[in-house]
Amino acid sequence: MSPAKLSGNASLRLADGSPISQSATTEYNPYVVKMPDGFLMLVFGSDRSCGGCTAGTHNILVARSLAAYNDDARLPAFSTPTVFTVGGTPLNSATAVSFVATKSSALLRIYLANAGIIQYAELTPTATPYNVAALSSIAQATLARSTLLGIDATGGKLFAKHASASQPFYFEPMQNTRGMTRISASTDATAVLHVSADTTGQSDAFLALVNGAVVSVSHGAQGAELTQLAAVFKNAKVNVKSLSVLHAAAKAGELVFLSGSEAGDTKQDLFVLEGSNAGSLWETLSSRPASGSAAYAAWTQPQLTATRVYGQNGSFTCNVINNNNSGCVSGGATPNDRSFERAFTVSVSDNGIYVADQYNNRALYFPGVSLSATRVYCQSGNFNTRIFGGTPNSQTCRGQGTYGNVPSVFADNSGVYLNDIESSRILYFAGTNIDAASGLGGRVYGQAGNYATFASSTTDQGLFNPDSTAADATGVYVADTFNNRILHYPGTSTTADRVYGQPNYTTNTAGTSATSLNGPRGLAIAPDGLYVADTGNNRIVFFPGTSTTASRVYGQPDFTSNTAGTTAGSLNSPWGIRFFAGGIYVADYNNHRVLYFAPEATVATRVWGQGGSFTANTANNGGLSASSLNFPPGLDVDQTGLYIADSLNHRVLFFPR
């Protein structure tokens, strides 16, 4: 395909005049970045053959222009594209790679979705091969599990969309104290570009690709399709799949790039739109969506009334154990794929939620917004059993007495961590496996690699009633509750390299200070440190960086107090905790509520479960409803809203944003 179909002087071509796109391969998602020296960097995806690439896989390719760009809409030729590698190895993805490109001073920065998590690499434009030793994590870790859609005019904010159907938003990936800003594009948007305010006079002028059509968007509204552009695509017989823009000082240089497939061909190629730029497209709109900048806050808190309930057949006024019949009828000791006995914690994945169903001795996975689980852990794949006791293995958990005891589940992009506290261990299930011993990377913490033992101990490998787990790029954190400590395990190691709350790995003393803990249960990893729900001390403590000395305390006036209370600044057995958009959400268990603390504030500004009151602490305040709580120990939050595990109501509530 000749790029002249949509471009003439502006074309993506090599030095010999041939198009960069190849006839028998797919090239897609072009990003062109003007560097400080005036030269352009082209970044695009392809399944073409390249050095070190596995045949038929997708990789990111990078090329540099052979001359500087003069902001005149006449693109210089590019060098032969070179594959981007990590540690010398191409990505070799089985599916199309999701990425955007921008500049960071004199470096080319590429943000990419790696195994569902947004990370980035910085490359020297003139230094080939284009390789980094390892990908880096973005600072805004709480928004990392999103789908990339584009980048704003300044190159500092990413457009993204959560896996659950939600409007696109943008956020600052390298800042950890800022929230996200929504735009009013359809939930079906697959690409967003920002039209520079220099040409529109409007800071929130966007073009979005929705079901193959380009539409105008602002914060306040989605406008109509750009019909003149649709006619260009129709005449060229090209189905558009991606959009991006080169922002330059002159309006003529605000070029629109796209990839698309010709009619009758599934292969994509790269194009440049000639004769119109992003600014002129916006200016020719017959009706432009009104700016909504003043009306949209950077972060909108979840509502105080739930709109979805898991575990009670969709009823907000039912709280029976194992509701596995129609209506509100208890199933007693017989669970199923949509019932709980003490829903204890919840973890949001990039495509669903995981719930620790404590007394049923299991965890369930619910895909999307479904109220029925499709995967069960610790019951050998059986939704209708609650087996516990005896000797555990890699598929079953031990439990105790007449009840099971799986109080916590944590999911990340690689797999699932489940706390089998009666076995004093953590099971890690790689991918979608329900057997921790199967698949690549399954492992057990706390039992020296043995799936059949359950002894508690106080060492750098042992655990004693571990209540919760969290993980990030550095490794795994475990709240080792009865050992009154937090352990950090580097990478995939099951031997700890750092301990919080104790002076060494063999001491077990509860205390109330900046370096001690008393029955810690909840964990939340932030880009700048670790938050711990120090339950026995009725407080939250924050440990900056890798320090094991806390620098901030919530719920108490100082590090030596541990009095329970019911105010906006006090806590009573806080259990679950999550960091999101700079602030923290706390499940204040004995106060039957969830609190939100704004960034670095130690007095809460929002409360769920008590009718808006910071001084009430009644179970099911106002009666069992979509806004009441009864001993909530766990929660999670994402771009769509807040999930609360409401344990003694045997349900999980979802509060939308």
HELIX and SHEET records of a PDB file:
HELIX    1   1 PRO A    3  LYS A    5  5                                   3    
HELIX    2   2 ALA A  141  LEU A  143  5                                   3    
HELIX    3   3 ALA A  197  THR A  200  1                                   4    
HELIX    4   4 THR A  227  ALA A  236  1                                  10    
HELIX    5   5 LYS A  251  GLY A  253  5                                   3    
HELIX    6   6 ALA A  278  GLU A  283  1                                   6    
HELIX    7   7 SER A  293  ALA A  295  5                                   3    
HELIX    8   8 GLN A  358  ASN A  360  5                                   3    
HELIX    9   9 ILE A  421  SER A  423  5                                   3    
HELIX   10  10 THR A  481  ASN A  483  5                                   3    
HELIX   11  11 THR A  535  ASN A  537  5                                   3    
HELIX   12  12 TYR A  589  ASN A  591  5                                   3    
HELIX   13  13 SER A  647  ASN A  649  5                                   3    
SHEET    1   A 4 GLU A  27  LYS A  34  0                                        
SHEET    2   A 4 LEU A  40  SER A  46 -1                                        
SHEET    3   A 4 ASN A  59  ARG A  64 -1                                        
SHEET    4   A 4 THR A  82  VAL A  83 -1                                        
SHEET    1   B 3 THR A  89  PRO A  90  0                                        
SHEET    2   B 3 THR A  85  VAL A  86 -1                                        
SHEET    3   B 3 ASN A 131  VAL A 132  1                                        
SHEET    1   C 4 PHE A  99  SER A 104  0                                        
SHEET    2   C 4 LEU A 107  ASN A 114 -1                                        
SHEET    3   C 4 ILE A 117  LEU A 123 -1                                        
SHEET    4   C 4 SER A 136  SER A 137 -1                                        
SHEET    1   D 4 THR A 147  ILE A 151  0                                        
SHEET    2   D 4 LEU A 158  LYS A 161 -1                                        
SHEET    3   D 4 PHE A 169  PHE A 171 -1                                        
SHEET    4   D 4 MET A 180  ARG A 182 -1                                        
SHEET    1   E 4 ALA A 189  HIS A 194  0                                        
SHEET    2   E 4 PHE A 206  VAL A 210 -1                                        
SHEET    3   E 4 ALA A 213  VAL A 217 -1                                        
SHEET    4   E 4 GLN A 222  GLU A 225 -1                                        
SHEET    1   F 3 VAL A 238  LEU A 246  0                                        
SHEET    2   F 3 LEU A 255  GLU A 262 -1                                        
SHEET    3   F 3 GLN A 268  LEU A 273 -1                                        
SHEET    1   G 4 ARG A 308  TYR A 310  0                                        
SHEET    2   G 4 ARG A 651  PRO A 656 -1                                        
SHEET    3   G 4 GLY A 641  ASP A 646 -1                                        
SHEET    4   G 4 GLY A 634  ASP A 638 -1                                        
SHEET    1   H 4 ALA A 343  SER A 349  0                                        
SHEET    2   H 4 GLY A 352  ASP A 357 -1                                        
SHEET    3   H 4 ARG A 362  PRO A 367 -1                                        
SHEET    4   H 4 ARG A 375  TYR A 377 -1                                        
SHEET    1   I 4 SER A 408  ALA A 411  0                                        
SHEET    2   I 4 GLY A 415  ASP A 420 -1                                        
SHEET    3   I 4 ARG A 425  ALA A 430 -1                                        
SHEET    4   I 4 ARG A 443  TYR A 445 -1                                        
SHEET    1   J 4 PRO A 466  ASP A 472  0                                        
SHEET    2   J 4 GLY A 475  ASP A 480 -1                                        
SHEET    3   J 4 ARG A 485  PRO A 490 -1                                        
SHEET    4   J 4 ARG A 498  TYR A 500 -1                                        
SHEET    1   K 4 GLY A 522  ALA A 526  0                                        
SHEET    2   K 4 GLY A 529  ASP A 534 -1                                        
SHEET    3   K 4 ARG A 539  PRO A 544 -1                                        
SHEET    4   K 4 ARG A 552  TYR A 554 -1                                        
SHEET    1   L 4 PRO A 574  PHE A 580  0                                        
SHEET    2   L 4 GLY A 583  ASP A 588 -1                                        
SHEET    3   L 4 ARG A 593  PHE A 597 -1                                        
SHEET    4   L 4 ARG A 606  TRP A 608 -1                                        
END                                                                             
